[in-house]
């Protein structure tokens, strides 16, 4: 942390810049580039204007909060809070701190300098006016640059919306591509597009005759916007949803992911009807995305949507009909923890219907995979695995319980019961352990509970 000491000139506190030892004033700081990133060679005139013309009008606290910069000159940072200073004061040791932070330090009974740990021979605080002006000027420059860029971005977004209305074919695709880049990067552009009716314009481009080139770009824009209920209802029209499903099946990986995001956004609307997702083609396309080993980026958004869909009881039978259960079971060992939890949720809710329990029982990998998951990933995953095993073992106690015990389930259940898991999970494990023990004598079952094989 650079050191500060009172200046003998003009009653200001100056900055000891290191090698030359001269007192730094505002003009010198801006001119010599001490602030770093303050605007470069072209910032001379603009920097002076900002410092003089706007200094008293812009609130420093507001600028710091709105800019939320990750990189700020170290001289502006309070050593106590590691945040930019808004009211810098200097101690007799020459160290500068934010006033509220050093006062709190004193209130805790410390009468030392936090940085050097020197005892203070004078507890007075000297306002560092020069540093304050440096901080204010630097943040003012950044803030006004941000505002100017924001205005430029809004204007460009609206220009592109006008272009999209007027042009056709490849010119429209290019305009959509540029708009997508603008809205993805700038919140002000997204807000401008929504407020100026851009959602309705974009939605009108989707239909039976829409090319995938146009549709994929529109999709990429819509998922970045805030959609109201009217916009969502408009997008739920059959011809628009049909296009979305087509692109989910045939589009690029980016387009497929955007399709899942859009459908999930539509499902959050209060007027959403489950008939919209009761589509064989939609679910098949979704499973293809989830299973695509070439593009694992699609796993998480695909499973996230499938979880939302499976929450609708009317669709669960259709999920099972397309063969999702054995496909998900076989995928489990290769999934990341986040994806694994989503897949287990879908399998768990599938076990709530008879055909789902039967599909789980008929899959040879269900029991071994579930046993491996217990106490391996998270308590939530363990709970889903226990629920699925309970459903399967309850359906065919003799057959499935013996397979489960041979796979090491009994020892795993004892681990759960002795662990720090929630009481409900322990209760679930206890009941499953009782169910599995019915097919064995006490001696044989106790031998099955040995941990050696399970640990291996």
N, C-alpha and C positions, 0 to 999 in steps of 0.2 A: 504493500500500500504506500503510495507517495506521501511525503510528509508536507504538512502545511504550517506556516508560521506567520505571525502578524507582519504586515508590511509597514514600513516607516513612511510610506508615501500615500497620501490621501486617506489615511486611516483604514484602508482595506486590508484584508488578510490575503496574502499572496500565495502562490503555488511555487514550491521549491522544485523546479523541474529536473533536478539531478545534476548534470554536468556544469551548466553555466551559473546556476544559483541566482539568476535574476528573477524579479517578481513578474508574474505573468498577468497581463490584463486581457480583457475580452478580445480586443482587436488583434493583439499579437497571437492569441490562441487560435482564432479562426484563420488568420493569415498563414501561420506556421504549420497548421494542420495538426496541432497537439491533440485535438479532439478525436481524430481518426474517423474516417467515413463520414465526415460532415458535408460532403458534397464535391470534394475533389477540386480540380482546377476551375470548374465552372461555377463554384459555389461562392465566389468572392462577393459579387454584387448581391446575389440572393441571400447569402448569409447575413450581410449587414442589414438588409431590409427586414429580414425576419427578426433579428435581434432588436432593432429599434422600433419597427412599425407594429409588431404583434406581441412583443414581450409581455406587456401588461394585460393583454386581452386573453391570452391562452393560459388555462389553468394547468399547472405542472402535474398535479396528481392525476387529472383526467388524461393528460397526454401519456403519462407513464402507463396507466392502466389500459388505455385503448391500443397503444402500440405493442405492449407486451413483448418487447424485444429480447431475444436470447443473448445478444451480444451488445454490451454497453461498455464504454471506456472504463477501465478499472478505477480511475480516479474519481468516478461518480458513485462508486459503490461503498456503502457503509460496511465497515469490517464486522460489525455486530450482526446485522440482519442479512447481509449480502444482497441487499436491494438498493436501487438507485436512491440517492438522498434528495429530499425535498426541502429540507431546512438544515443545511450543513453548518456545524459549529466546530470550532477548533479548541482543543485543550492546551494547557500550558506546555505539554510535551511536544506539541506540533502535530499531533494526530487529529484527523477530522472525522466526525461521526454525525449521523442523523440525530437531531436534538432529542426526539422522543426516546430513541434507543439509549443514549448515554444517560439521560435522566432516569430511565428505568434501572440502568446499571447502578447508578448512585443510590436509588431507593432500596436496592437489595443489600446495601451496606458496604458496597465496594468503593474505595477511594483510591483506586489505581487506574492507570490507563489500560484499557482492555487489550490493546495490541502489544505494548511494550512491558506491561505489568509494573511500570514505574509508579511509585507513590506520588500523588499529586501535591505539589506545594501551593497550588492555587486552584480552587475548584470552579473558577469563573469560566463561562462559555463565551467565546468570541464568535459572532456570526461571520461566516466566511462568505462575504458578499460576492467576491469575484468568482468563486467556485459556483455559487448559486447561479450567477448570470451565465457562466459557461454551460452548466447543466440545462438551464432554461433555453438557451440558444440552440444547443445541440438537439434537444427534444423538439423544439419548435420547428427546426428545419425538417426533421424526420416526420413530424406530424403533418405539416403542410404538404410535404411531398406525398405522403400517404393519401391525404384528402384529394390532391390533384390527380393522382393515379386513379383513385376511386371514381372521380367524376369522369375521367377519360374512359374508364372501363364501362361505366354505365352507358355512356353515350355510344360506345362501340357496340355494346350488346343490343341496344335498341336499333342501331343502324342495320345490324345483321338480321334482326327480326323483320325489318321492312324489306330487306333484300330477299329473305326466304319467301315472303308473300308474293313477290313479283317474278322471281326467276323459276326455271324448271330444270329438270334432269341434273346433269353434272354440276351446273352452277349452284343449284340448290344444295346438293350434297356437300360442296365445298363450303358454302355458307354455314351449313349445319355443323360441319366439322370444326370450323373456327368458333362458332358459338359454344359448342360443347367444351372446347378448351378454355374459353373465357369464364363460363359459369362454374367449371370445375375448380378454378383457381381463385375466384373472387366472389365473396358473399354479397357484395354490393351489386354485382351483375345479376346474380340469382334473384335478388330482391327486385331489381328493376324489371326483369323479364316477367316475374309473377305479377307485379303491380300494374304492368302495362298490358295485361291480357295475353301474355306470351304462351301460357299453358294451353289455352283454347286453340290458339293458332297451331301449336305443335301437335295437339291431339287431333286436329282436323286432317293432318297429313297421314294419319294411320287408317288403313282400310283394306278392303279386298285387293285393290289394284296397286297398293304401295309396294315399291321394290324393297328388297332387304337392305340395299345401300342406304336408302332414306330412313327406313324403319329402325335400323340399328343406331343411326346417329340421333334420331328423335328419342329413342329409348335411353341412350347415354345422357341426354340432356335432362329428361324428365326425372330420372332417379336422383338428380342433384337438386331438384326443386321441391318446395313445400306445396303439396297438393291439397286443396280444400275438398270438401265432400262432393261438391258439384263436379269438380274435375275428375275425381275418382269414379263417380257414377258414369261420366262420359266415357272414360277409358274401359269400363266394364261392359260396354256394348259388345255383342257377339262377334261382329266382324273385326273389331279391334283386338279382342282376346284371341281370336283365331290366328291373327297375324303374330301376336306375341308367342303363342305356342309354336307356330312354324319356325320362328327365329330361335326359340329355345332348342328346337331339334336340329336345325340346319345352320345356325349362325356360328360366328367365331366364338372362341372361349369368352372374350370380353362381352360380346352381345348376349351370350347365354347367361352369364353372371348378372348382367343388367336386367335381363328378363326375370330372373328369380327375385331380384331386389324390387322390381316394379310390382310383381304379383304380390309380394309380401306387403308392400305399401298399400295396395288395394284392399288386402285382407284386414287391414287395421281400421277400415271405415265401418261405421255402425250399420250401414245398409248393405254390407257385403252378404251375398248369397252363396251358400256352399255349392250350389249347382255349377258355379263358374269354375270351380276346381275339380268337379266330378267329371274329369276328362281322362279317358284312357291314354290319349296321345300326350297330354300334359305330364302325367305321371311317368309314362315310359321315357319321355324326353328328360325328365328330371333324374330318373335313375341312371340314364346314360351319362349325364353330367357328373353325378356322384361317383360312378365307377370308372370314369375316364382317367387312366393312369398317366397319360401323356400330359394332362393338365390338372395337377392336384389342387391348383388354386380354386377349382370349381367345387371341391368337396364341401367346404364350410358353408358357402352360400346355398348350395344345393340341399344339404342336410338341414340347414336352418329353415328353408322353405318347407321341406318335407315334414319337419316337426310341426310347423304351423298348420299344415294341411291335415296331419294325422290327429290334431286336436279336435277336428270336426268328426263326430261319430259317424255321420252319414258316408264318409269317404273311406273309412278304415277297411271295409270289405274290399273296395276297389284296389287299395294299396296291396292287400294280400293277394288279390286275383292276378295282378301283374307279376307276381313272384318276387316282391321286394324283400320278403323275410329271409329266404336263403341267401339272396344277394348281399344283404346287409350283414348277415352272420359271417359270411366268408370275408367281408371287407374289414371286420373289426380289428384283427391283428395289425393291420397296416395303417390305421387311422391315428391322427394326433389326438391328444386328450380332449380338446374342444370338440372335435368331430365325433369322437367316441361317445361322449356324453349325449350328443344329439341323436346318434344312431341308436343308442340304448333306449332313449326316450321313445323313439318310434317303435322299437321292438316291444317295449313294455306296454304301450297302449294297444299294440296289435294283439298282445296276449289277453286283452280284456274281452275279445270276441272269440267264439268257438273255433272258427276257421283259422284264426291267428295262432291259437294254442296248438292246433293240429299241425300247422306249418312249422312251428318252432320244434315240436316233438319229432317231426319227420326229417328235420335237418340234422345230419350226423355231427355237425360241428357246434351245434347250439350249446350242449352241456359242457364240453371241454373248454370252449371259448369263454363261457360265463364263469366257470370255476377259476380260470386264469385271471379274470378281471377283478375278482373279489380281493379287496385290500391292496390293489396294485396302483390305482389311478387316483380316485377321489371317493369320498363317502357317497356322493350322489351316484357315481358309476356303480359302486358296490350295492347300493340300494336297488337300482334298476336290475342288476344282475341277479340279486336274491329274489326279486319279484318274478322275474322271468323263470328262474329255476323252480320256484314254488308252483307256478302255473303248469309247467311241464311235468314235474314230479307228481303233482296232484292229479293230472290227467291220466298218467300211467305209472302208479306208485312202484310196482315191482320192477318193471323194465327200466324206468328212468332213474329211480333212486339208486339202483345198483351201479348203473353206469356213472352216476354223479359221484358216488362214494369211491369207486375205483379211480376216478379222475382226481381224487384228493379233496373232495368237497367237505367231508367231515372235519378234517384238520383245519381247513380254512374257516369253517363256521365257528370252531372253538376260538380261533384267533380273533374273529369279529366280536364274539361275546366278551372276551377279555380286553378288548381294545377301548379306546376313548370315543367310539362311535356313539351316536344318539341312542336313547333307550328304544325308540321304535325300530331301529336297524338291528339292535341286539335281540329284541323280541322276535323279529322276523327270522333271524338266524336260529334262535332257539326252537321255534316251531318247525323250521325246515330240518333241523337236526333230529328232532323227534320223528318226523315223517320218514327220514332216511333210515332210522334205526329199527323200524318195524320189521324189516326183512332179515335181520341178523340176530344172532344170540349176543348176549352182553360181551362175552369174551372176544368174539370175532369183531364186533363193532368197535370195541376199545382198541384193538390192534389196527383197525382202519383209521383211527384218529391220530396215529403217530405223525409227528411233524416232519420226519426226515425226508420223506418223498416230496411233500409239499414244498419244503424249502428248496430242495434240488430243482 
